[in-house]
Amino acid sequence: MGTFDYLMHGFETALTWYNILFAFVGVLIGTAVGVLPGIGPMSGVALLIPVTASITGGLPPEQAATSAIILLAGVYYGAMYGGSTTSILLNTPGESSSVVTTLDGYQMAKKGRAGSALSISAIGSFVGGIVTLIAMIALAQPLSTIAIKFGPAEYFSLMLLGLAAVSGLAGKSVTKALIMTVCGLLIGTIGIDNVSGIARFTFDIPWLYQGVEFLTIAVGLFALGEVFKTILEKDEDDGEIAKINNLIPSKEEFKESAGPIARGSLLGFFVGILPGAGATLASFFSYLMEKRISKKPGRFGTGAIAGVAGPETANNAASGGAMIPLLTLGIPGSGTTAILMGALMMYNVQPGPLLFEDHPQVAWGLIASMFIGNLMLLILNLPLVKMFAKIIETPKKYLIPIIIAISIFGVYAVQVSTYDLLLLLGCGVLGYFLSKNDYPIAPLVLGLVLGPMIENNMRRALTISDGDYSLFFTRPLSLTFLIVTVLWLLIPVLLKKRGKDVVINIEG
């Protein structure tokens, strides 16, 4: 069967009534998650994994995996849409990739152009999502074919690169990001060793033999961590919401947005494919590029529509681009895709080269559902902009108990263990202190998901080579990945050192 036939089968799967419902619920919740400052797609997806597990419980395994991933992916790219709403209306980014949107979006809102800004960001996000999906259809099979040729040595080196990439780009400090990555790797070693069957770091506690569930850690660190932050730190009043007048942009605004949307789609897609780059970097790159090529760069920061159109398109295109390494190589490029990967593995679906061969229903059903989901988001976002603005006004006293209840019931439903609830609570407290001290949480979750896979591939490679470590350096692809990994970690350190030397010379 050709790619087109597979895609048609994917649409058959995605257009069943329950999958349309899952896609709709996913994008609706995703938009709300994006609108609510601080929650972000990672927390949203982590929170909903146990909910989807209980909803899809009665379906056959393959069907349950497809429906669950359709809903969770909907939350992921839906949050990218929703993040712009608070940035434009309140000057408060819903999540990190919408930080750039505040620069011009809020200025437009103050000038009474909030409707135009919100509409252009929705249209840009839609175009970015569709361009990414077309590229995904074109590249998914060729990348899978190449990836099948990967041996354990190549996989080990590639996963190491993914880990280094995310660690190097998360947070302000590379050192703190690496500390968190190592913590994630260490937590991943707890439990029975798959190869030798020996218990590691279990301290004769039966509950630890199965290892630490990534879901408990993710929900605790992200969702409960945010709850503790809200309770312990009294936020300042969010300020007044800008009035939304005309929702339809003018012809001139459409004309000014066309170029940034086209460039943002391509830039976002290619940045999204890179492990660890992600939507935040894509939106920053897009903004800087639009400002550089603009004939009137002075307008940026005062309400330029290109400053909204480019970054909003790029961050949605990047979220779709990040799905490609996840589905074809089994490498999550961001914290959210690491959580999606964990969700797939809960359903015994292994992302990677064999996904399109072994589970075509899951892979193509997801791709087709993303087309439908993006269309739903466009239809939803334009008329419901005013309603989503109201979500911002939800009092925290109602919001916090809902998040706590979903976290506790969700984790207990999957694990049915009071120890996991205690771990959840402990992770919530830890998550608060980590974020308070600028320790990024995403590398820890990535380390936890990728750690066991890195270890298994390393040991498989060493078994093949009779314990000869030179295997990792003699295979060209493996060596290439290792060199890129080292450069990825060293270049920021060298640039920082060079910057300090320049400052010392100037002062001297």
Secondary structure as a PSIPRED ss2 file (coil, helix, strand):
# PSIPRED VFORMAT (PSIPRED V4.0)

   1 M C   1.000  0.000  0.000
   2 G C   1.000  0.000  0.000
   3 T H   0.000  1.000  0.000
   4 F H   0.000  1.000  0.000
   5 D H   0.000  1.000  0.000
   6 Y H   0.000  1.000  0.000
   7 L H   0.000  1.000  0.000
   8 M H   0.000  1.000  0.000
   9 H H   0.000  1.000  0.000
  10 G H   0.000  1.000  0.000
  11 F H   0.000  1.000  0.000
  12 E H   0.000  1.000  0.000
  13 T H   0.000  1.000  0.000
  14 A H   0.000  1.000  0.000
  15 L C   1.000  0.000  0.000
  16 T C   1.000  0.000  0.000
  17 W H   0.000  1.000  0.000
  18 Y H   0.000  1.000  0.000
  19 N H   0.000  1.000  0.000
  20 I H   0.000  1.000  0.000
  21 L H   0.000  1.000  0.000
  22 F H   0.000  1.000  0.000
  23 A H   0.000  1.000  0.000
  24 F H   0.000  1.000  0.000
  25 V H   0.000  1.000  0.000
  26 G H   0.000  1.000  0.000
  27 V H   0.000  1.000  0.000
  28 L H   0.000  1.000  0.000
  29 I H   0.000  1.000  0.000
  30 G H   0.000  1.000  0.000
  31 T H   0.000  1.000  0.000
  32 A H   0.000  1.000  0.000
  33 V H   0.000  1.000  0.000
  34 G H   0.000  1.000  0.000
  35 V H   0.000  1.000  0.000
  36 L C   1.000  0.000  0.000
  37 P C   1.000  0.000  0.000
  38 G C   1.000  0.000  0.000
  39 I C   1.000  0.000  0.000
  40 G H   0.000  1.000  0.000
  41 P H   0.000  1.000  0.000
  42 M H   0.000  1.000  0.000
  43 S H   0.000  1.000  0.000
  44 G H   0.000  1.000  0.000
  45 V H   0.000  1.000  0.000
  46 A H   0.000  1.000  0.000
  47 L H   0.000  1.000  0.000
  48 L H   0.000  1.000  0.000
  49 I H   0.000  1.000  0.000
  50 P H   0.000  1.000  0.000
  51 V H   0.000  1.000  0.000
  52 T H   0.000  1.000  0.000
  53 A H   0.000  1.000  0.000
  54 S H   0.000  1.000  0.000
  55 I H   0.000  1.000  0.000
  56 T H   0.000  1.000  0.000
  57 G H   0.000  1.000  0.000
  58 G H   0.000  1.000  0.000
  59 L C   1.000  0.000  0.000
  60 P C   1.000  0.000  0.000
  61 P H   0.000  1.000  0.000
  62 E H   0.000  1.000  0.000
  63 Q H   0.000  1.000  0.000
  64 A H   0.000  1.000  0.000
  65 A H   0.000  1.000  0.000
  66 T H   0.000  1.000  0.000
  67 S H   0.000  1.000  0.000
  68 A H   0.000  1.000  0.000
  69 I H   0.000  1.000  0.000
  70 I H   0.000  1.000  0.000
  71 L H   0.000  1.000  0.000
  72 L H   0.000  1.000  0.000
  73 A H   0.000  1.000  0.000
  74 G H   0.000  1.000  0.000
  75 V H   0.000  1.000  0.000
  76 Y H   0.000  1.000  0.000
  77 Y H   0.000  1.000  0.000
  78 G H   0.000  1.000  0.000
  79 A H   0.000  1.000  0.000
  80 M H   0.000  1.000  0.000
  81 Y H   0.000  1.000  0.000
  82 G H   0.000  1.000  0.000
  83 G H   0.000  1.000  0.000
  84 S H   0.000  1.000  0.000
  85 T H   0.000  1.000  0.000
  86 T H   0.000  1.000  0.000
  87 S H   0.000  1.000  0.000
  88 I H   0.000  1.000  0.000
  89 L H   0.000  1.000  0.000
  90 L H   0.000  1.000  0.000
  91 N C   1.000  0.000  0.000
  92 T C   1.000  0.000  0.000
  93 P C   1.000  0.000  0.000
  94 G C   1.000  0.000  0.000
  95 E C   1.000  0.000  0.000
  96 S H   0.000  1.000  0.000
  97 S H   0.000  1.000  0.000
  98 S H   0.000  1.000  0.000
  99 V C   1.000  0.000  0.000
 100 V C   1.000  0.000  0.000
 101 T H   0.000  1.000  0.000
 102 T H   0.000  1.000  0.000
 103 L H   0.000  1.000  0.000
 104 D H   0.000  1.000  0.000
 105 G H   0.000  1.000  0.000
 106 Y H   0.000  1.000  0.000
 107 Q H   0.000  1.000  0.000
 108 M H   0.000  1.000  0.000
 109 A H   0.000  1.000  0.000
 110 K H   0.000  1.000  0.000
 111 K C   1.000  0.000  0.000
 112 G C   1.000  0.000  0.000
 113 R C   1.000  0.000  0.000
 114 A H   0.000  1.000  0.000
 115 G H   0.000  1.000  0.000
 116 S H   0.000  1.000  0.000
 117 A H   0.000  1.000  0.000
 118 L H   0.000  1.000  0.000
 119 S H   0.000  1.000  0.000
 120 I H   0.000  1.000  0.000
 121 S H   0.000  1.000  0.000
 122 A H   0.000  1.000  0.000
 123 I H   0.000  1.000  0.000
 124 G H   0.000  1.000  0.000
 125 S H   0.000  1.000  0.000
 126 F H   0.000  1.000  0.000
 127 V H   0.000  1.000  0.000
 128 G H   0.000  1.000  0.000
 129 G H   0.000  1.000  0.000
 130 I H   0.000  1.000  0.000
 131 V H   0.000  1.000  0.000
 132 T H   0.000  1.000  0.000
 133 L H   0.000  1.000  0.000
 134 I H   0.000  1.000  0.000
 135 A H   0.000  1.000  0.000
 136 M H   0.000  1.000  0.000
 137 I H   0.000  1.000  0.000
 138 A H   0.000  1.000  0.000
 139 L H   0.000  1.000  0.000
 140 A H   0.000  1.000  0.000
 141 Q H   0.000  1.000  0.000
 142 P H   0.000  1.000  0.000
 143 L H   0.000  1.000  0.000
 144 S H   0.000  1.000  0.000
 145 T H   0.000  1.000  0.000
 146 I H   0.000  1.000  0.000
 147 A H   0.000  1.000  0.000
 148 I H   0.000  1.000  0.000
 149 K C   1.000  0.000  0.000
 150 F C   1.000  0.000  0.000
 151 G C   1.000  0.000  0.000
 152 P H   0.000  1.000  0.000
 153 A H   0.000  1.000  0.000
 154 E H   0.000  1.000  0.000
 155 Y H   0.000  1.000  0.000
 156 F H   0.000  1.000  0.000
 157 S H   0.000  1.000  0.000
 158 L H   0.000  1.000  0.000
 159 M H   0.000  1.000  0.000
 160 L H   0.000  1.000  0.000
 161 L H   0.000  1.000  0.000
 162 G H   0.000  1.000  0.000
 163 L H   0.000  1.000  0.000
 164 A H   0.000  1.000  0.000
 165 A H   0.000  1.000  0.000
 166 V H   0.000  1.000  0.000
 167 S H   0.000  1.000  0.000
 168 G H   0.000  1.000  0.000
 169 L H   0.000  1.000  0.000
 170 A C   1.000  0.000  0.000
 171 G C   1.000  0.000  0.000
 172 K C   1.000  0.000  0.000
 173 S C   1.000  0.000  0.000
 174 V H   0.000  1.000  0.000
 175 T H   0.000  1.000  0.000
 176 K H   0.000  1.000  0.000
 177 A H   0.000  1.000  0.000
 178 L H   0.000  1.000  0.000
 179 I H   0.000  1.000  0.000
 180 M H   0.000  1.000  0.000
 181 T H   0.000  1.000  0.000
 182 V H   0.000  1.000  0.000
 183 C H   0.000  1.000  0.000
 184 G H   0.000  1.000  0.000
 185 L H   0.000  1.000  0.000
 186 L H   0.000  1.000  0.000
 187 I H   0.000  1.000  0.000
 188 G H   0.000  1.000  0.000
 189 T C   1.000  0.000  0.000
 190 I C   1.000  0.000  0.000
 191 G E   0.000  0.000  1.000
 192 I E   0.000  0.000  1.000
 193 D C   1.000  0.000  0.000
 194 N C   1.000  0.000  0.000
 195 V C   1.000  0.000  0.000
 196 S C   1.000  0.000  0.000
 197 G C   1.000  0.000  0.000
 198 I C   1.000  0.000  0.000
 199 A E   0.000  0.000  1.000
 200 R E   0.000  0.000  1.000
 201 F C   1.000  0.000  0.000
 202 T C   1.000  0.000  0.000
 203 F C   1.000  0.000  0.000
 204 D C   1.000  0.000  0.000
 205 I C   1.000  0.000  0.000
 206 P H   0.000  1.000  0.000
 207 W H   0.000  1.000  0.000
 208 L H   0.000  1.000  0.000
 209 Y C   1.000  0.000  0.000
 210 Q C   1.000  0.000  0.000
 211 G C   1.000  0.000  0.000
 212 V C   1.000  0.000  0.000
 213 E C   1.000  0.000  0.000
 214 F H   0.000  1.000  0.000
 215 L H   0.000  1.000  0.000
 216 T H   0.000  1.000  0.000
 217 I H   0.000  1.000  0.000
 218 A H   0.000  1.000  0.000
 219 V H   0.000  1.000  0.000
 220 G H   0.000  1.000  0.000
 221 L H   0.000  1.000  0.000
 222 F H   0.000  1.000  0.000
 223 A H   0.000  1.000  0.000
 224 L H   0.000  1.000  0.000
 225 G H   0.000  1.000  0.000
 226 E H   0.000  1.000  0.000
 227 V H   0.000  1.000  0.000
 228 F H   0.000  1.000  0.000
 229 K H   0.000  1.000  0.000
 230 T H   0.000  1.000  0.000
 231 I H   0.000  1.000  0.000
 232 L H   0.000  1.000  0.000
 233 E C   1.000  0.000  0.000
 234 K C   1.000  0.000  0.000
 235 D C   1.000  0.000  0.000
 236 E C   1.000  0.000  0.000
 237 D C   1.000  0.000  0.000
 238 D C   1.000  0.000  0.000
 239 G C   1.000  0.000  0.000
 240 E C   1.000  0.000  0.000
 241 I C   1.000  0.000  0.000
 242 A C   1.000  0.000  0.000
 243 K C   1.000  0.000  0.000
 244 I C   1.000  0.000  0.000
 245 N C   1.000  0.000  0.000
 246 N C   1.000  0.000  0.000
 247 L C   1.000  0.000  0.000
 248 I C   1.000  0.000  0.000
 249 P C   1.000  0.000  0.000
 250 S C   1.000  0.000  0.000
 251 K H   0.000  1.000  0.000
 252 E H   0.000  1.000  0.000
 253 E H   0.000  1.000  0.000
 254 F H   0.000  1.000  0.000
 255 K H   0.000  1.000  0.000
 256 E H   0.000  1.000  0.000
 257 S H   0.000  1.000  0.000
 258 A H   0.000  1.000  0.000
 259 G H   0.000  1.000  0.000
 260 P H   0.000  1.000  0.000
 261 I H   0.000  1.000  0.000
 262 A H   0.000  1.000  0.000
 263 R H   0.000  1.000  0.000
 264 G H   0.000  1.000  0.000
 265 S H   0.000  1.000  0.000
 266 L H   0.000  1.000  0.000
 267 L H   0.000  1.000  0.000
 268 G H   0.000  1.000  0.000
 269 F H   0.000  1.000  0.000
 270 F H   0.000  1.000  0.000
 271 V H   0.000  1.000  0.000
 272 G H   0.000  1.000  0.000
 273 I H   0.000  1.000  0.000
 274 L C   1.000  0.000  0.000
 275 P C   1.000  0.000  0.000
 276 G C   1.000  0.000  0.000
 277 A C   1.000  0.000  0.000
 278 G H   0.000  1.000  0.000
 279 A H   0.000  1.000  0.000
 280 T H   0.000  1.000  0.000
 281 L H   0.000  1.000  0.000
 282 A H   0.000  1.000  0.000
 283 S H   0.000  1.000  0.000
 284 F H   0.000  1.000  0.000
 285 F H   0.000  1.000  0.000
 286 S H   0.000  1.000  0.000
 287 Y H   0.000  1.000  0.000
 288 L H   0.000  1.000  0.000
 289 M H   0.000  1.000  0.000
 290 E H   0.000  1.000  0.000
 291 K H   0.000  1.000  0.000
 292 R H   0.000  1.000  0.000
 293 I H   0.000  1.000  0.000
 294 S C   1.000  0.000  0.000
 295 K C   1.000  0.000  0.000
 296 K C   1.000  0.000  0.000
 297 P H   0.000  1.000  0.000
 298 G H   0.000  1.000  0.000
 299 R H   0.000  1.000  0.000
 300 F C   1.000  0.000  0.000
 301 G C   1.000  0.000  0.000
 302 T C   1.000  0.000  0.000
 303 G C   1.000  0.000  0.000
 304 A C   1.000  0.000  0.000
 305 I C   1.000  0.000  0.000
 306 A H   0.000  1.000  0.000
 307 G H   0.000  1.000  0.000
 308 V H   0.000  1.000  0.000
 309 A H   0.000  1.000  0.000
 310 G H   0.000  1.000  0.000
 311 P H   0.000  1.000  0.000
 312 E H   0.000  1.000  0.000
 313 T H   0.000  1.000  0.000
 314 A H   0.000  1.000  0.000
 315 N H   0.000  1.000  0.000
 316 N H   0.000  1.000  0.000
 317 A H   0.000  1.000  0.000
 318 A H   0.000  1.000  0.000
 319 S H   0.000  1.000  0.000
 320 G H   0.000  1.000  0.000
 321 G H   0.000  1.000  0.000
 322 A C   1.000  0.000  0.000
 323 M H   0.000  1.000  0.000
 324 I H   0.000  1.000  0.000
 325 P H   0.000  1.000  0.000
 326 L H   0.000  1.000  0.000
 327 L H   0.000  1.000  0.000
 328 T H   0.000  1.000  0.000
 329 L H   0.000  1.000  0.000
 330 G C   1.000  0.000  0.000
 331 I C   1.000  0.000  0.000
 332 P C   1.000  0.000  0.000
 333 G C   1.000  0.000  0.000
 334 S C   1.000  0.000  0.000
 335 G H   0.000  1.000  0.000
 336 T H   0.000  1.000  0.000
 337 T H   0.000  1.000  0.000
 338 A H   0.000  1.000  0.000
 339 I H   0.000  1.000  0.000
 340 L H   0.000  1.000  0.000
 341 M H   0.000  1.000  0.000
 342 G H   0.000  1.000  0.000
 343 A H   0.000  1.000  0.000
 344 L H   0.000  1.000  0.000
 345 M H   0.000  1.000  0.000
 346 M H   0.000  1.000  0.000
 347 Y C   1.000  0.000  0.000
 348 N C   1.000  0.000  0.000
 349 V C   1.000  0.000  0.000
 350 Q C   1.000  0.000  0.000
 351 P C   1.000  0.000  0.000
 352 G C   1.000  0.000  0.000
 353 P C   1.000  0.000  0.000
 354 L C   1.000  0.000  0.000
 355 L H   0.000  1.000  0.000
 356 F H   0.000  1.000  0.000
 357 E H   0.000  1.000  0.000
 358 D H   0.000  1.000  0.000
 359 H C   1.000  0.000  0.000
 360 P H   0.000  1.000  0.000
 361 Q H   0.000  1.000  0.000
 362 V H   0.000  1.000  0.000
 363 A H   0.000  1.000  0.000
 364 W H   0.000  1.000  0.000
 365 G H   0.000  1.000  0.000
 366 L H   0.000  1.000  0.000
 367 I H   0.000  1.000  0.000
 368 A H   0.000  1.000  0.000
 369 S H   0.000  1.000  0.000
 370 M H   0.000  1.000  0.000
 371 F H   0.000  1.000  0.000
 372 I H   0.000  1.000  0.000
 373 G H   0.000  1.000  0.000
 374 N H   0.000  1.000  0.000
 375 L H   0.000  1.000  0.000
 376 M H   0.000  1.000  0.000
 377 L H   0.000  1.000  0.000
 378 L H   0.000  1.000  0.000
 379 I H   0.000  1.000  0.000
 380 L H   0.000  1.000  0.000
 381 N H   0.000  1.000  0.000
 382 L H   0.000  1.000  0.000
 383 P H   0.000  1.000  0.000
 384 L H   0.000  1.000  0.000
 385 V H   0.000  1.000  0.000
 386 K H   0.000  1.000  0.000
 387 M H   0.000  1.000  0.000
 388 F H   0.000  1.000  0.000
 389 A H   0.000  1.000  0.000
 390 K H   0.000  1.000  0.000
 391 I H   0.000  1.000  0.000
 392 I C   1.000  0.000  0.000
 393 E C   1.000  0.000  0.000
 394 T C   1.000  0.000  0.000
 395 P C   1.000  0.000  0.000
 396 K H   0.000  1.000  0.000
 397 K H   0.000  1.000  0.000
 398 Y H   0.000  1.000  0.000
 399 L H   0.000  1.000  0.000
 400 I H   0.000  1.000  0.000
 401 P H   0.000  1.000  0.000
 402 I H   0.000  1.000  0.000
 403 I H   0.000  1.000  0.000
 404 I H   0.000  1.000  0.000
 405 A H   0.000  1.000  0.000
 406 I H   0.000  1.000  0.000
 407 S H   0.000  1.000  0.000
 408 I H   0.000  1.000  0.000
 409 F H   0.000  1.000  0.000
 410 G H   0.000  1.000  0.000
 411 V H   0.000  1.000  0.000
 412 Y H   0.000  1.000  0.000
 413 A H   0.000  1.000  0.000
 414 V H   0.000  1.000  0.000
 415 Q H   0.000  1.000  0.000
 416 V C   1.000  0.000  0.000
 417 S C   1.000  0.000  0.000
 418 T H   0.000  1.000  0.000
 419 Y H   0.000  1.000  0.000
 420 D H   0.000  1.000  0.000
 421 L H   0.000  1.000  0.000
 422 L H   0.000  1.000  0.000
 423 L H   0.000  1.000  0.000
 424 L H   0.000  1.000  0.000
 425 L H   0.000  1.000  0.000
 426 G H   0.000  1.000  0.000
 427 C H   0.000  1.000  0.000
 428 G H   0.000  1.000  0.000
 429 V H   0.000  1.000  0.000
 430 L H   0.000  1.000  0.000
 431 G H   0.000  1.000  0.000
 432 Y H   0.000  1.000  0.000
 433 F H   0.000  1.000  0.000
 434 L H   0.000  1.000  0.000
 435 S H   0.000  1.000  0.000
 436 K H   0.000  1.000  0.000
 437 N C   1.000  0.000  0.000
 438 D C   1.000  0.000  0.000
 439 Y C   1.000  0.000  0.000
 440 P C   1.000  0.000  0.000
 441 I C   1.000  0.000  0.000
 442 A H   0.000  1.000  0.000
 443 P H   0.000  1.000  0.000
 444 L H   0.000  1.000  0.000
 445 V H   0.000  1.000  0.000
 446 L H   0.000  1.000  0.000
 447 G H   0.000  1.000  0.000
 448 L H   0.000  1.000  0.000
 449 V H   0.000  1.000  0.000
 450 L H   0.000  1.000  0.000
 451 G H   0.000  1.000  0.000
 452 P H   0.000  1.000  0.000
 453 M H   0.000  1.000  0.000
 454 I H   0.000  1.000  0.000
 455 E H   0.000  1.000  0.000
 456 N H   0.000  1.000  0.000
 457 N H   0.000  1.000  0.000
 458 M H   0.000  1.000  0.000
 459 R H   0.000  1.000  0.000
 460 R H   0.000  1.000  0.000
 461 A H   0.000  1.000  0.000
 462 L H   0.000  1.000  0.000
 463 T H   0.000  1.000  0.000
 464 I H   0.000  1.000  0.000
 465 S C   1.000  0.000  0.000
 466 D C   1.000  0.000  0.000
 467 G C   1.000  0.000  0.000
 468 D C   1.000  0.000  0.000
 469 Y C   1.000  0.000  0.000
 470 S C   1.000  0.000  0.000
 471 L H   0.000  1.000  0.000
 472 F H   0.000  1.000  0.000
 473 F H   0.000  1.000  0.000
 474 T H   0.000  1.000  0.000
 475 R C   1.000  0.000  0.000
 476 P H   0.000  1.000  0.000
 477 L H   0.000  1.000  0.000
 478 S H   0.000  1.000  0.000
 479 L H   0.000  1.000  0.000
 480 T H   0.000  1.000  0.000
 481 F H   0.000  1.000  0.000
 482 L H   0.000  1.000  0.000
 483 I H   0.000  1.000  0.000
 484 V H   0.000  1.000  0.000
 485 T H   0.000  1.000  0.000
 486 V H   0.000  1.000  0.000
 487 L H   0.000  1.000  0.000
 488 W H   0.000  1.000  0.000
 489 L H   0.000  1.000  0.000
 490 L H   0.000  1.000  0.000
 491 I H   0.000  1.000  0.000
 492 P H   0.000  1.000  0.000
 493 V H   0.000  1.000  0.000
 494 L H   0.000  1.000  0.000
 495 L H   0.000  1.000  0.000
 496 K H   0.000  1.000  0.000
 497 K H   0.000  1.000  0.000
 498 R H   0.000  1.000  0.000
 499 G H   0.000  1.000  0.000
 500 K H   0.000  1.000  0.000
 501 D H   0.000  1.000  0.000
 502 V H   0.000  1.000  0.000
 503 V H   0.000  1.000  0.000
 504 I H   0.000  1.000  0.000
 505 N H   0.000  1.000  0.000
 506 I H   0.000  1.000  0.000
 507 E H   0.000  1.000  0.000
 508 G C   1.000  0.000  0.000
